[in-house]
């Protein structure tokens, strides 16, 4: 089939529009100038070294990593039985329950972050890291439910029923029959939720405080004081690592089928 020049041009425009900012960041991170500029003046990798030398970035990275892992695992542990109940059972008000569980992904994150600030910080006087943990778990919960439930709908329930008919309890059949067949779905949900938590700004902006800050919030704070290519270099590292993780998981498990 002959390619349409108009369609090809539209594809190039959309592709450039979507990936253009990432290319600008990648190129600017190798600038030899002391201030961020595009196109860069000269070539240097000093800003990547500076990323490793700045202690606030190292501390914020470990905070974001611990927070993302903890909140993602919690969202999966809580979201899996909810997804199973929504798919395998029919009950009155099921549609309402699904909407309620989806609210953290539907409500604007600025509104959600402000609400969590009022509840966790002002009303409960909760420490900063637990507040971040519960806040991130709340925003990741809908992703876990949606991904796992989608995979469950594609899983033949007759296989599970066969295990139950042979004497296994529903819990045992779920653990030994259903879960092994949902490995790719769990991995897809974990990666999606982890990246969402690690890169979150809106909710983290309300819940961070003195001594505890996630990496995106620390990057914003750095940009308020400095305007050198260090942030571009750090952003490039995050982009490359994220791309590598997603591509590796896609090639190994085909996670796009479950999202």
N, C-alpha and C positions, 0 to 999 in steps of 0.2 A: 504494500500500500504506500502510495506516495505521501511523503510528509508535507504538511501544510506549512508554508513559510510563516504565516500569521501565528499558527499554533506554536511553532518553534520559537518565534520571537517572544511570544507571551511567556513561554517556559523560561527563557533566559532572563526576562525581566523579573519574574517571580523568584527564580533561583537567586538572582543577585540581591533582590530586596531582602530575602530571608537570611542569606549567608553573608551578605556584605558587611554587616557590623562585626561578625566574628573574624572575617579576614582583616578588617581594619585593626582590631585588637591584636591579632597575631603579628601583624607587620609592625605595629607601633611598639610592641614589647621588645623589639630588637633595635630600638632607636639608640643612637649614640649621643643624642642631645640630653641635657639635664631636665628638660620639660617635655611633657607628652605632646607630640605633634604628628601630623599625617599629611604628606608622606614624611617618614623619619629622615633625620639628618645624620648620616653615618650609620654604622652598624656596630652593635655591642651586645654582649650577653651579661653585662654587669648587673642588670636589673633582676635577672633570675637568681643570681647569687645573693642579691640584697633581700629577696623574698625569704631565703633561708636564714639570713642573718637577723631579721627583725623578729624579736621575741614575741611581740604582740600577735604576729601572724601564727607563730608556732603554737602558742597557748590557745588561740582561738580555733586553730585547726583541730587540736585534740578535743576541745570542747564540742565542736560541731560533729566530730567523728563519733564520740561517745554518745552524744545526744541522738544522732541519726540512727545508730545501731540499736540503742535502747528503745526509742520510740517506735522504730519500724518493727522490731520483734514483738513489742507489746501490741501494736496494731494488728499484726498477723495472728497472734494468739487470741485476741478478742474478736477479730473479724471473721476468722475461719468458722467457728460454730454459728455465728450469725448468718453467714453466707449459706451454710448448710441448711439451717432452719428455713431460710427464705426460699431455697430452691426445692427442698425435699418435702416440705409440709405446706399445706394450705390452711389458712385461718382467717378469721374476720379481721378486717383492718390491715391486711398485709401490705397493701399499696401505701397506706399512710405510714406504716413502720419503715418501709423502704425509703420514703421521702425524708422521714426524720433522720435516718442514719446517713442520708446523703447531704444533709444541711451544711456540715462543715466544709464541703466542697462547693456548695452552691452560694452560700453567703459570702460576700466580699471579705477578703482576709483582713482588711483594715478594721471592718466592723467586728469580726471575730476576735481579732487581737485586742481591741479596746474592751470587748466584753470579758475576755479572759483576764485582762489587767484588773478590771473592776472586781472580779470574783476572786482570783488567786492572790493578787498582791494587796489590794486594798481591804477586801472583806476577810480573807483567810490569813493574811499576812504570811504567805508561803515563801520560803527561801527561793532564790532566783532559779537555780538549776532544776529543782522539782517543778516549778511553775513552767519552765521551758519544756520539760519532759512531758507533762500532762497536756500542754498546749500543742506540741508537735504530734503527740499521740492522737489528739482529737482531729487534727487536720489530715492525718494519714489514714485514719480508720476507714473512711469511705473508699479510698483506693484499694485497701485490702479486701473489703467486702465485694467491691465491684469486680475485681480481677478474679478472685476465687469463685464467686458465684457464676461468672461467665464460663469458667472452665468446668464447673460442676454441671452446668446445663448441657455441656457437650459430652459429658461422661455418661455412658449407658447405665441407668439405674438397675438394669437386670443383673449386672455383674454383682452389685452389692446385695441385691435380693437373693441371689444364688448363695452367697456366703452366709446370709442370715438363715436361709432354709436348711443349710447344712449344720446349723447349731451355733453359729457365732452370734454374739450379741451385736446390737447396732453399733455400739461404741467400738467393739473389737473389729467389726467389718470395716468401719471407717478408718481405724488406725492401720490395719493390715492390708486392706484392699483399695480403699479410695485414696488415701494420702499418698501412697507410692506412685499412683497414676497422676497425681497433681503436682509432682515435683517442679515441672516447668512453670506451672502457674504460680507456685509459691516463690520461685526465683524471680519471675516477672514482677510479682507484687512487691517483693523485697527491693528490687532494683529501683522500681518506679517510686516507691515510698522513700527509700533512702536518699535518692537524688532530690526529691521534693523537700525533704527535711534539711538536707545539707545546704541547699541553696535558698532556703526560705528567708525572706526579709520582713514581710509585713507583720507576721505574728511575732517573730523574734524581736522586732524593733520595740514592741510594747513590753515584752517580758524580760529583756536583758537589763542588767543593772551593774553597779560598781563591782569590778573584779571578775565578772562572768559575762562573756560576749561571744557570740558565734562568729565564724569567719566572715560571712557577708556583712554583718554589722560592723565588724572591725575594719573591713575594707572601706565602708562608708565613712567611718571616723577618720581613717588615714587620709582619704581624699579631701576632707575638710581642712586638713593642715598642709598637705603636700600635693603637688600636681606633676609628679615625675612618672616615668613609665613603669614603676614598680607594680602598680595596680594592674596595668596591662599584662605584665609578665605573670602575675599571680592568676589573672583571669585566663590566660592562655594555658597555664598548667591545669587548671580546673577543667577547661574545655577538652583538652587532650585526654585527661584521665577519664572523664565522663564518657567520651566517645569510645575510648578503648574498652571500657567495661561493658557498655551496651553492645558493641560490635562482637566482643568475645562471647557474651551470653547469647546473642542472637545466632551466631554460627554454631554454638555448642548445643543450644536447647530450643532455638526458634521461638523466643519469648514474644515476638510480635503477634503470634497467633492467639495469645492469651490477654492482650491489652486492647 
